């Protein structure tokens, strides 16, 4: 750690007219935490009692050596190196920290290995939301700072080099709008024995992610007819196909076979996620196809919500990608769902 060169440690009562070298934070339990005095503030006589209430008996006169860097300058250096597309930050540093925020609605992508190496330096830090978290425009996605008031310029340069070597460490990717084909399976729906509720659920999820359902097909529990409806979606120009139901081990559940009969390749069936263990992902040519089990109709959030944004971004979801979801893949089924502000899917 760089040693702060302190010329004159001045009793606070004698500090009127001095300039503060850093922000001073005030914390009132359950009420307030924030900046009480800003860096550069000229201390007035009426500030003395307030400073004492904050535990400040002395004020430092800060002088930096040529190889040292102040926390505010360091924070901006770090932010420039960390923030990729879809992320912005303010030039005004508050309490030594810089906040990185999403400038678009989308999915947060974090280079976790690079972030780990960055944080191993020790005197700099960057905290982020989880990789692959859906975020809104204006939402804070990360924060960074130099931990001491003053650090070594060389150490900050090392952190910047790590961030730039794999730039970006933090970015927000907007979801593209795609044309989606839905295939609702099940003889009970096809023959009108029950009312279908799956279509409305899937339409809403896709609309929330900015995509449009362009074609909907219905098929009974028949492999050939399921495959035919999938091919109709392809012929209609669907860029993503989602099937509903028919994914369990029941002998009447034939959707998986219908998906394969339609020409699906690289299919992966089964995930370590609850709800959503019987989920399927594959491709027909360049078009991804998802098989959503019945739990997708009853649970607000399932494995579909974890995988769908990544599929829309063009990622290939294979067995390894699904296996990684097991850690954090158990939904708590909270009475009031707060997803994505929870641990579900945060592998």
N, C-alpha and C positions, 0 to 999 in steps of 0.2 A: 504494500500500500504506500502511495506517496505520502510523505509527511507534510502536513499543512504547516506552512510557515506563518506563524502568528506573531506579528509585530505589535506589541502592546495588547495586553488583555485588560480591557477597560471595565471598571465597575459600572453597572448599568446606570447608576445615579449620575455618573459623569459622562454618559454617552450621548447627551443631547447634541444634535447637530451631526452625529456620525451617520454613515450609510451602512445599512445591513448588507452583508455579503451573501445572504441566502434567505429563502422564505422561512418563516417561522410558523409552525403549525399549532393550531389550538384544537383540543378535543374536550368536548363536554359530553359525558356519558349519555347515550340514548338520544342525544339532541343534535350535536354538531361535530363534524370533523372537517377542517379545512384550513385555508391560509388566513392567519390572523394579520401577518405583516409580510409584505412582498419584498423580494430581493430588490435592493436599490432604494428602499424606503429611508427617508431622513428622519431620524428619531427626534421626537418632540418631547417636551416636558410632560405633556399629558399622557404619553405612552409608557412612562416609567412604571407606574403601578400595574398596568396591564402586562408588561413584560415580566414583572416579578411574579404575577399570578400564573404565568406560564412556566415558571421555574428558571427564568433567565436572570442570573445574578451578575453575569459578565457578558460583554459584547466583544467579539473578536474583530480586529482589523486584519483583513485577509490580504496577503500578498502571494501571488503565484510565481513559482520559478518557471523558466522557459520550457521545462519538460513536464509541466503539470497542466491539468485541465479542470475547469470548474464543472460541477454537475450539470448545469444548464446547457453549456456548450456540448458536453458529452452526450446528453440526452438527444440533442438534435442530430449529432453524428450517427448515433445508433439508429434513430428513427429512419433516417435517409437510407441506411444500409438494409434495414429490415423490411420496410414497406414495399410491397409489390403492387401489381395492378388491383384496382378495386379497393385500395386502402389509402387513407389520408391521415394527416396529423397536423396539429396546430404548432405554429412557431413559438407560441407562448408556452413556456414550461412552468408548471405549477408544482411547487414542493419538490422540485428535482425530477419529476416524472413527466414522460411524454405519453399521451394516449393515442393509440392507433384505432381508427374507426372505419367501418365499411362505408364506402360511397355508393354502393349498389346493393340491392337485395340479391342474395345468392348463397354460395356455400364457401365456408372458410376452409382454406387449404394451408396446412402448416407442414413445413419440412421438419419433422420431429428429430431426425438425426442431427441436422445442422443446428437446430435449437438447443439440443443437448450439449453439443460441443461449445456453442456460444455461452451457455450458462455455466459450463465447467471452468471458465476463466476465473469466476469467483467474485470479482469486484464490479461486474456489470450483470444486469439481469433483464430478462424478457419473459413475461408471463402472458400466455395466450388462452383463449378458449380452446376446446378440443378440436382437433383436425376433423373435417367433414361436418362441422356444425352448421345448420342453416342459420343465416343471420339476416337481419333487416338493415336497410339503409340507415346510417347514423349510429348503429350499434357499436359499442366498444368491443374490439376483437383481441386487442393486445395492449400491453403497456411495458415501457422499458425505462431504465434509469442507470446511472452510475450510482453505486451504493454509498460510497463515502462522499463527503462534500467535494473533495479534491482527489483526483486520481492521476495516474501516469498516462501521458499522451500515448506512449508506446503500447500500453495495455489496451487502451480504447481502440487504437489502430489495429491491434490484433483481433479484437472482437469484430470490428468492421470488416476486416479481411475474411473472416469466417463467414459472415453473413453474405458478403458479395460473391464468395466462391461458389455458393449454391443459390444465388439470388433467384427468386425471392424466398425468404423464410416464411413470410406471412402474405397471403393474398386472398382476395375474395373473388370468386368466379361466378358471374351471372349465369343463370340457367337459360339455355336456348329454348325457344318455343318450337315444339315439334308436333307433328300430326300423329295422333294415337288411334290405334284400332283396338276395340274391346271385343272379346269373345266370351259371352256369358254361357257357361255350360251347366248341364244338369237336366235330366228328363223332367224333374218336378217343376222346373221353371218353364222349360220349352213347351210342355203340354198344358201349362196354365194351372197346375195343381196348387202352386203357391205363387205369390207375387214376388218378382225379383226386386231385391233391394241393393244388390251389389253394384249395379250400374251407377246409381246415384252417388254411392260412396266413392267409387273410383273417379267419376267425373269431378267431384269436389276436390279430391287430392291432386289430381292433375291440373285443375284450374288454379289451385293455390301455388303450383310450381310453374305456372305460366304456359302450360301446354293445352292443346285443344283435342277433344275427342272428335275425330272426323268420320268414323264408321263404327257401327255396333252390330255384331252378329250374335245369334243365339243357336245353340246346338244341344241336342240330347246327349245322353251317355253313349255315344257311338263314335268310335275312333275315326272312321272315314268322314263323318259329318263335321266333327270338330276340326279335322285337318282342312276340310273344304272351306269352313268359315275363316280360318286363319289365312288361307291363300286368298280369299276374297279381300281381306284387309290389306294384304300385300299388293294385290292388283289395284286397290283404291289409293295406293301411295302412302300407306302408313309407314312412319319412320320408327315407330315403337309399337309393339303388340303386347297387350296385357290380357291374360285369361283369368277367369274367376272360377273357383270351386273345382271339385273333382281331383284333388291332389292327395287324398289320403290313401291308405292301404285297402280301403273297402273295394270289393270286386267290381262294383258299379262305377267307381271313380276312374275314368279312362282319359282324363285330360292330358296327363303326361304322355300317354301313348299317342294321342292325337297331335300333340306338339311335335313329337318325333316324326310322325307320319307326314307332317307338313314340311319336313326337311330341316328341322332344327339340328344344329351341331353344337359341340362344346357345351352340352347341357350339364348343369350341376344341380342335383336335387338334394335338398336337406340342408338345414342351417342349424348352428348352435345358438339359436335365438328363440326366445319365447316372449310373446306369441310370434309364430312364423316358422316353426321347425320344418314344415312340409312345403317350403317355398322352392321354386325352380327358376333358374336363369339360364338362358342360352341365346343362340343367334341363328337366324335364317339368312344366310348371306351376310349383308351388312346391317341387318335389322335386328335389334335386340328383342327378345321375347321373354316375358315374365309370367310365371304361373303362380297365382296368388291363392293360398289356401283359404278355407272358409273363415278362419279367424279374422281375416281382413275386413269382413263385414261387421264383426261384432266388437272388435277392439279398436279404439281410436288410433293407436299407434302400434305398428307391427314392424317386422323386418322390411316390409315394402318401403316404409318411410326412411329407413337407413340406406337402402340400396338404390331407390329410384333417383335421387338427385345425382348420384355418382354415375348411373347409367346415362342420364341426360347429358352429363358432361363428357360422355364418350369413353368412360373408363371401362376396362374389361374386368368383370367380376367373376373370378374363378374360385376354385375350392379354397385356396389359401386366403383370398380376400374374405370369404365367408367364415372360414375358421377363425380368423382374427376377431370376428364380432362376438365370439363366445364370452370374452372378458368384457363385462358390461352388457351382455345380451339378455339379461333377465329383467323384464319389466316389473316394476313394483305394483302395477295396477292401482295407482293412487286414485282415491275418490275424485280428486280434482286434478286432471292431467296438466302438467306444466311443461311437457316436452316442447322444445329441446332443452329447457332449463332443468336438466336432471341427468342422471348417470346412464340412462338407457342408450346402448349403442356406442358408448364412449370407450372404444377398445384401447 
